[in-house]
Amino acid sequence: MAHKEIEQAAEALLAPMLEAEGIEIVDVEYVRERNWILRLFIDKEGGVDLNDCQKVSEEAGRLLDEKDLIPDNYMLEVSSPGVDRVIKKDRDFARFSGSEVDVKLFAPLDEKDRSTKAFTAELAGLTEAGDVALRTKDGEDLVIPRNKISQIRLHFSF
């Protein structure tokens, strides 16, 4: 299985168990660093703490081992999405509409202006077609297809 397929399969397997406990899977990553790592980013109303992460790690690890979903040896990491959480799912685009986000594109919007590859804007949500609607600091409305966006994260100011 390709790593994206493993991410999707792990989320499909674990989401019902976690949702029953009021915990949502924000993101799943299956990456090779020194070793293979399956990262689960979880959240719940009021936020997650270390005890939540430990409990999910134990339950998810048991279920993943039982189903033998991942053919490689891997480490399981469970954590909160952090203050600069990734915005990926439709529900996240709706939930964080009106929030400032950091947007990274695969390629600049304007070939003449290379600075448009990464910028901060206000998230306006998704269009009916599923594109990302944004409002720049200059008040310009942008609609960008999701496949042009490398990553969107909540903006965090110090």
C-alpha positions as CSV (number, residue, x, y, z in Angstrom):
1,M,0.0,0.0,0.0
2,A,1.2,3.5,-0.8
3,H,1.6,5.9,2.2
4,K,-1.5,7.9,1.3
5,E,-3.6,4.7,1.2
6,I,-2.2,3.7,4.6
7,E,-3.1,7.2,6.0
8,Q,-6.7,6.8,4.6
9,A,-7.1,3.3,5.8
10,A,-5.8,4.1,9.3
11,E,-8.2,7.0,9.6
12,A,-11.1,5.0,8.3
13,L,-10.3,2.2,10.9
14,L,-9.7,4.5,13.9
15,A,-12.2,7.4,13.3
16,P,-15.3,5.5,14.5
17,M,-13.6,4.3,17.7
18,L,-12.4,7.8,18.5
19,E,-15.6,9.6,17.5
20,A,-17.5,7.4,20.0
21,E,-15.3,9.0,22.7
22,G,-15.8,12.6,21.4
23,I,-12.3,12.7,19.8
24,E,-11.8,13.7,16.1
25,I,-8.9,12.8,13.9
26,V,-7.6,16.1,12.6
27,D,-4.9,14.6,10.4
28,V,-2.9,11.4,9.7
29,E,0.6,11.2,8.4
30,Y,2.5,8.1,7.4
31,V,6.1,9.2,6.7
32,R,9.6,7.8,6.6
33,E,12.1,9.7,8.7
34,R,14.7,7.5,10.2
35,N,12.0,4.9,10.5
36,W,8.4,4.7,9.4
37,I,6.1,6.9,11.6
38,L,2.3,6.9,11.7
39,R,1.2,10.2,13.3
40,L,-2.3,10.8,14.5
41,F,-3.3,14.4,15.3
42,I,-6.4,14.4,17.5
43,D,-8.6,17.0,19.0
44,K,-11.8,17.3,21.1
45,E,-14.0,20.0,22.5
46,G,-11.8,21.9,25.0
47,G,-8.6,20.4,23.6
48,V,-6.7,17.2,24.2
49,D,-4.1,16.6,26.9
50,L,-1.3,14.1,27.5
51,N,-3.8,11.5,29.0
52,D,-6.0,11.7,25.9
53,C,-2.9,11.1,23.7
54,Q,-1.7,8.2,25.8
55,K,-5.2,6.6,25.8
56,V,-5.6,7.0,22.0
57,S,-2.1,5.7,21.5
58,E,-2.8,2.5,23.4
59,E,-6.3,1.9,21.8
60,A,-5.2,2.8,18.3
61,G,-2.0,0.7,18.6
62,R,-4.0,-2.3,19.7
63,L,-6.5,-1.9,16.9
64,L,-3.9,-1.3,14.2
65,D,-1.9,-4.4,15.4
66,E,-5.0,-6.5,15.4
67,K,-5.9,-5.5,11.8
68,D,-2.3,-5.7,10.6
69,L,-3.0,-2.7,8.4
70,I,0.6,-1.5,8.0
71,P,3.1,-4.0,6.5
72,D,6.2,-2.1,7.7
73,N,7.7,-1.7,11.2
74,Y,6.5,1.7,12.4
75,M,6.3,4.0,15.4
76,L,2.9,5.4,16.4
77,E,2.8,9.0,17.5
78,V,-0.3,10.7,18.8
79,S,-0.5,14.4,19.5
80,S,-2.7,17.5,19.4
81,P,-2.7,19.5,16.2
82,G,-1.2,22.5,17.9
83,V,-2.1,26.1,17.6
84,D,-1.1,26.2,14.0
85,R,-3.2,23.2,13.0
86,V,-3.5,22.1,9.4
87,I,-6.8,22.8,7.7
88,K,-7.6,19.9,5.5
89,K,-11.1,18.6,5.9
90,D,-14.3,20.3,4.7
91,R,-15.5,20.6,8.3
92,D,-12.2,22.5,9.2
93,F,-12.8,25.0,6.4
94,A,-16.2,25.7,7.8
95,R,-15.2,25.7,11.5
96,F,-12.3,28.1,10.9
97,S,-14.0,30.4,8.4
98,G,-13.1,34.0,9.4
99,S,-9.7,32.9,10.9
100,E,-6.3,34.0,9.7
101,V,-4.5,31.2,7.9
102,D,-1.0,30.7,6.4
103,V,-1.3,29.4,2.8
104,K,1.4,27.6,0.9
105,L,1.0,27.0,-2.8
106,F,2.7,24.5,-5.0
107,A,3.4,27.3,-7.5
108,P,3.0,31.1,-7.4
109,L,-0.4,32.5,-8.3
110,D,1.3,35.0,-10.6
111,E,4.4,33.8,-12.4
112,K,5.7,37.5,-12.3
113,D,5.3,37.8,-8.6
114,R,7.0,34.8,-6.9
115,S,6.0,36.1,-3.4
116,T,2.5,34.7,-4.0
117,K,3.6,31.2,-3.3
118,A,3.1,31.7,0.5
119,F,1.0,34.3,2.2
120,T,-1.4,35.0,5.1
121,A,-5.1,35.6,4.5
122,E,-8.5,35.3,6.1
123,L,-10.2,32.0,5.4
124,A,-13.7,32.5,3.9
125,G,-14.5,28.8,3.6
126,L,-15.1,26.6,0.6
127,T,-17.0,27.4,-2.6
128,E,-19.7,25.1,-3.8
129,A,-17.2,23.6,-6.2
130,G,-14.9,22.8,-3.3
131,D,-12.3,25.5,-4.0
132,V,-10.8,27.5,-1.1
133,A,-12.1,31.1,-0.7
134,L,-9.7,33.6,0.9
135,R,-9.6,37.3,1.5
136,T,-6.1,38.9,1.4
137,K,-5.0,41.6,3.8
138,D,-5.5,44.0,0.9
139,G,-9.2,43.0,0.8
140,E,-8.8,41.0,-2.4
141,D,-11.0,37.9,-2.7
142,L,-9.2,34.9,-4.0
143,V,-10.6,31.5,-5.0
144,I,-7.9,28.8,-5.3
145,P,-8.5,25.2,-6.3
146,R,-7.4,22.8,-3.5
147,N,-5.0,20.9,-5.8
148,K,-3.0,24.1,-6.1
149,I,-2.5,24.4,-2.3
150,S,0.3,22.6,-0.6
151,Q,-0.9,23.4,2.9
152,I,-3.1,25.7,4.9
153,R,-2.5,26.2,8.6
154,L,-4.1,28.4,11.2
155,H,-2.0,31.5,11.6
156,F,-0.3,32.0,14.9
157,S,1.0,35.3,16.1
158,F,3.4,35.7,19.0
